[in-house]
Amino acid sequence: MTQLGEIQQAILNGDSGAVGSLPVPESYRGVTVHADEVDMFEGLESRDKDPRKSLHVDDVPVPELGPGEALVAVMASAINYNTVWTSIFEPIPTFKFLKKYGKLSPLAKRHDLPYHVVGSDLSGVVLRTGVGVHNWKPGDEVVAHCLNVELEGPDGHNDTMLDTEQRIWGFETNFGGLAEVALVKANQLMPKPDHLTWEEAASPGLVNSTAYRQLVSRNGADMKQGDVVLIWGASGGLGSYATQYALNGGAIPVCVVSSPEKAAICRKLGAELIIDRSAEDYKFWKSETEQDPKEWQRFGAKIRELTGGDDPDIVFEHPGRETFGASVYAARKGGTIVTCASTSGYMHQYDNRYLWMNLKRIIGSHFANYRESWEANRLIAKGLIHPTLSKTYSLEETGQAALDVHRNAHQGKVGVLALAPQEGLGVRDEEKRAKHIEGINAFRGA
């Protein structure tokens, strides 16, 4: 049996504590992109770029473990849109991030390689910890958030997201979670929720924390009870958590989706006010360069029809270019548009009269700090927020999983098994799981 096989068997036997006495393997399988392939999609539109061609499963060396770091045996991971961006080499190849990071220090130089092991989520078991790590030990069952910070300068000590060397692990750093072993900083680790399987526990990380900061935190929209919250892509990987936070926080979600099937999922979560944008056939752009304010008005009227006359206090934005003009228009006077992504394009256009004359605010929100991530994970552990996992692939099928997300052919989150040989493993508290099984399975098979 291989060294990784021994580690896997110990975990599957429920003896995670034995992991620390087993040798660390010299290599592992990881999902990679290659530096010599960054031009492979040249001339193609984004929608035509196929992650199955650029994502590889390679044997790679286990990286050197540095101070304040941990090696984790990865049982499961998940797909985020940043893996799609990495796989199609947009907006820039991630090797530029790795090269810049590599110049920071001799330790960071490890990340500057001709291959990039991707992925920004994981659940697994700590294999080893570096010098100076006190809160975690080999055998701990963990999940990881994706904020990588150095914290040597003063800027990040009020909010670590403002650190001058803030990066997203597995996107702007190497040795990510779509692999059998991952390298993280110890302050990325959080306890694995004990009522979830490995794949369920891996799936919330990035999107759950992002939604928490964007909607709930004082660093984001600071949502309160009674707020009307317009949520784009409300059944998707990010929006599905925003919908749950709005409902749990006493707000009123208005869920924008693109199909009856996605509308049904929002209703299953408990949302009542739903707009199927495909059925309504909104066309916010007349052409590539001109938007249609009449469509903004029609959209705003639909929202008021559903809410009984109220405009959104908060607009939860992430599609970007396609929807941003409508979002700025639709927010109430004094309302907030909070944005964390631009999956339909980065160059936004909106009519500034609706912003300045109506005293609206645009807030940028990017992932979450450790405290926000910890709180978001705590809510998962308590069963107050649930994973939105709909489908799980094997490590070898990661390209197809990324293609699903790229083409929006998915619901909620798409998981990937690493060392876990099948779904359904890793549950430590069956009684708690039974109490929440309906919520846990809300997206299954969708």
N, C-alpha and C positions, 0 to 999 in steps of 0.2 A: 504494500500500500504506500502511496506517495505521502510526503509530509503534509500536503494540503488535504489529502484524503483522511489522514489521521485526525487533523484538526476538524474537518467536516464531521467525521464520525463521532468525535467527542461531543460536539455541539448537538448533533442529532440524538445522541443518547441522553441529552439533558445534563451533561457533565461539563458545562462551559468552564468551570473552575479548573479543569485539567489542562485547558489550552495553554496556560502559562508555562507548563512543564514540557510542552512539545516544541521541537525545533521550528524555527521560522523557515519557510521554504525560500529557495534562491530565486524562484520565478513564479509567475502566476499568469492567468489569462485575463486580458483586459480589452475592452472595446476602444479602438484607436482610430484616429485619422492620421494621415501621413503627410509630412511636409512637402514631399515631392509630387503630391497630387493636388495641390491647392488650385491649379488651373484646369482641373479636369472638367468643370462645368462651364468653362468660358463660352460666352455667346448665348447661353440658355437663360430663359426667364426663371425667376426664383421658383415658380410653381412647377417647373419641369425638371428641377434638380432632384435627384433620387438618392436619399441617404443610404440605400442598400448598396450603392456602388462605392461610397466613400468610407463607410464604417466597417472596420475590420476587427476580427477577434484574433489577437496576437499573444504569444508568450513573451512577457517582458520581465526584466529583472525587478526584484523587490528593491525599492529605494532605500537609501541610508536613512536611519531614524535619527532625527535631530532633537535638540532640547525643546521641551514643551510640546512634543508631537506624540502621535499614537499611530500604530499600525492596526488596522481592523480587518478581521476576516469577514468579508461581505457575504451575507446570506441572500440579500435582495436589494434591488435598486429601483429606479423609476425614470421615466422620460420627462424632461422639461423642454420648453421651447429653446432654451439655450443650447441643448444638444442638437436640435434641428439646425440652429444657426451655425454651430460648429461644423456639422456634417455637410452643409452647402457652402461653407466658407464665406458667410455673410455676417455682418456688413464688412468685416475684414477677417482673414484667416487668424485663428486663435494663436498661431505660432508667433505672431507679433506680440501678443500678451506675454507668452512664455519667454521670449527673448528679452523683453523689457524687465520682467520679474527677475530673470537670471542675472541681470547686472546689479541687482540690489546687494547681494552678499554671496559669499562662497556657498552658504547653505541653499540659498535660492537658486544658485546655478544648476542644481540638480534638476530643476523643472524645464530647463531649456534643452529640449531633446528633439530629434527629427520625427518623433511620434508623440501624440498627445492622448493619454488615457482620460476619457471624458466621463461625465456624469456628476450630478450635484445632489444626489440623494443616496442614502444607504440605511439599512439596518444590518446589524451584525454583532460580532463579539470582539472585544479588545484583545489583540495578540500580544503587543508589547507597548510600553510607554517609555518616552525619553526622559532624560535628566530634567528634574524640576517639576514633574507631573505628580501631584499628590491626591487629586480627587478621583482618579480612575486607576484601575488595575487590570491586568490580564484576566479574562473570564467575564468581565462586565458585559452585559447585553445592552446594546446602545443603538441609538439613531444619531445621525449627524446633521446639523444645519450647515449651510454652505458659505457662511461668512468667514473669510480668511483675512486676518488683520495682523499687522506688526506691532502697533501701539508704542512705538518708540518716540513719536512726536506727540505734542500736546493736543492736537486737533481731535483725536478720537476718544479722549477720555471723558467727554460728556455724552457722546453718542458714538459708538464705535463705527457706525456707518459713515462717519465723517473723517475717519482716519485717512491720512494721505496715502497710505499703502493698503487701502481696502480693496479686496478682490473677491470674486466668486469662485469658490473651490470647484475644480472639475471643468471650469470654463476659462477662467483667467489664470488658473494654476493647473499643474499636471497631477497625475495619480488619483483620478476621480473615482466615483462610486460605481460605475458600470464595469465591474471587475470583480475578481475573486478576493483581492486584497486592495485596500486603499490606505493612503497616507493623509492624515488630517492633523490639524492643531488640536490639542487637548481641549481648548475652549470652544470647539465645535461640537463636543459630545453632549448627549442628553440621554436620560434613561429610556430604554425601549418600553412603550406601553405594554403591560404584561398580558392584556386580554386580546392582543392582535397577533395575527400571523406575521412571519417575516416580511412578506410582500405587502401586507396592509400597513405595517409599521413604517416601511420605507417610503410609501407613496406621499404622505402629507408634507414632509419636510420643507422643501423650497416654497411651494405654493401656499401652504397653510401659514407659514411665518410671514410671507409677503402680504397675504390678505389681511393678517392681523395688524401689521404695521400700517398698511395703507388705509384700512377702514377704522380700526378700533383705537390704535395708539394715538397719544397726543402728538407724536411726530407725523401722523397722517391726518385723516379727516376728523378724528376725535368724535366718532359717532355717538349719538345719545338716543334714548328712548323716544320713539315717535318720529324720528327722521325718516323721510322718504328717500330711499337709496336706489338709484338707477344702476343696474348691474349688467354690463355688457358680457355676453358669453356666459350666462349665469349657470349653465350646466357643465362648463368646461373645467379644466384643471385648476384654474385660479378662481373663476367665478363661482364654482360650486362651494368653495370655502367662504367667499364673500356672502353668498346667500345664507349659509348657516350662521355666520356671525351676525348678519342683520336680523335674522329671526330670533336668535338667542339673546340679542341685545335689546329687544323690544322695538326695533326699527321696522319699517315697512318696505320690503324689497319689491322693486319693479324689475322683473327678470326679462332680459332681452335674449332670445334664442333664435335658432335658424331652422327649426323643424318641429313637427308635432311630437316626435319622440323625445326631443330635448325639453319641450314644454312639460311632458309627462313626468320627467325626472324632477324638474323644479317643483311640481305639485307634490311629488312623493316626499320631497324635503320639507314641505309645509308652506311653500309660497303660493299665493293666490292671484297676484297681479302679474300677468305674463304677456309679453308681446312677441309674436312670431314674426320676425322681420322679413322672412321670406314670403309668408302668406300676405303680409301687408305690402310687400314689394317696394320697400323704401329704396330710392335711388338718390343718395345724398350728393352725388357728383353727376353733372351734366356731361362732362368730358374729363379728360386727364388733368385739365387746368382750371375748371370752373365748377363750383358747387351750386346747389339748388336750394336757396333759402326757403322756398315754398315747401320742400320736403322736410326741412327742419321744423317748420310750423305744423305740418301734418303730424309729424312725430310727437311734437310737444302736445298737440291736441289729444292724441291717443293716450299719452301719459295722464293728462288731466281727466280724461274720460274714466280711466281705471281708478284713479286716486280720489275721485270726487272733487276735482278742481285744484289739487295741489301739484306744484312743480317739485322736482327733486331737490332736497336739501344737499344731497351728495351724489355726484356721478362717479362711479367706479370705472375708471378708464384703463384700458390696455390695448384695444385694437389699433389706436393711433390714427394715422392719416385718414382712413376711410370714415371714421366716426367722430373725429374730434370737433369738427365744426358744429355738428349736431349736439354734441355734449355741452359745449360752451353755451349754445343757444338754450338748451333745455333746462339747465340748472336754474333754480329760483333766484330771485334777487337776493344778493348776499350769500349765495350758495357756493359750494366747493366742488371743483373738478379735481380729482386726485388720480394721477397717472403713474403707472409703473412699467409700461412697456409700449411697444409700437409694432405689433406683429403684422400690421398691414402697411407699414411704412413709417419712417421716422420724421419726414418733413410735414409737419402739421400746418393746416391753414384754418383760421377761424375769423369771424367778424369781430374785431376788437370792441366795437361799440357795445355789444352785448356783455362784454366783460367789464369795461371801465365804467360805463354809465349805470350798470346794475350792480356794481360793487362785488363782483364775483371774485373768487380766488382760484388759481391753479397751483396745485401742490405736487411736486415731484416726490415719488416714494420708490425707494430701491431696496429690495429684500428687507432685512430686519437685523437689529442688533441682538446680541446674545440673550439679553433679558427678555426682549420681545419674543424671540424664538423659543426660549424656555417656557414662557407663559402660554404660547400657542401649543407647544407640545404637552404641557400640563393639562390643557383642556381636552386634548385627545386622550390622554391617560385617564382622565376622569369620566370619559364617555359623554362629554358635553358637545364635542365636535367629533365627527366621524370621518374616517378615510373615504375617499370617493373613487376607489379602485374599481375599474370596470373590466379590465382584461390584463392578463399577464403573459409575457413571452419568455423564452429562454434567452440566455446570453447570446447564443448564435443567431437569434432572430431579432437582435436589437435594431438592425437596419429597417426591418419591416415595422417595428414598433415606432421608430422615429418617423417613418413615412406616414403612418396613421396620424400622428400629431401634426406633421407638416401639412397634410391635406384636410385636417379638421374632420377626419373620419373616425373620431373617437368621442367618448364621453368621459368626463372626470379625468382620472389619471390612468396611465398605462404603466404597468409594472414590469420588471425584468428580474428573473431569478438568476442568482449567481451561484453560491455554494449550496443553497437550498435545492434539493433534487426535485421537489414538487411543491405545489401549493398546499396551504393548510397547516404548515408546521410552525412551531415556535410559540404556541399559545401556552401561557403559564397560569392564567386565571380563567378557568372555564366558566365559573359562576358569574363573574363580571361580564364575560363575553355573551353569555346567554341573555343578560338583561338588555344588551345593546345590539343584538344580532340583526334586527331589522334595519337599524341605521347603518350598521357596518356594511350590509349587503345591498344598500339602496341603489348602487350603480352597477352591481354585478350583472353581466350579460347584456348591458345596455349597448 
